Amino acid sequence: MLNKYETLFIISPDLDEEATAAMVERFRNLLETSAQLENIDEWGKRKLAYKIKDKTEGYYVLADFSAESDFPRELERIFKITDGIMKYLIVKKEK
């Protein structure tokens, strides 16, 4: 049974436009192949509520997807080991 999830991740502003686009595309491909990507919304560069690693802004990306219950754990592992991801959050949506 597939559950619905939402993830928001923030990419470091130190990456240039090309590297940021490549990072978004990498996670888009991951979500399309390992889950059912429903929507991905790039919010662009925004000011952070508080400093993260001495940065005051980041590139925000929001994605909605459906997946098996073990996939979010794998996605979290990939976020953790990916250079350029400052913060992330994965939330299971209510039915």
Order of alpha helices (4+ residues) and beta strands (2+ residues): beta-alpha-beta-beta-alpha-beta
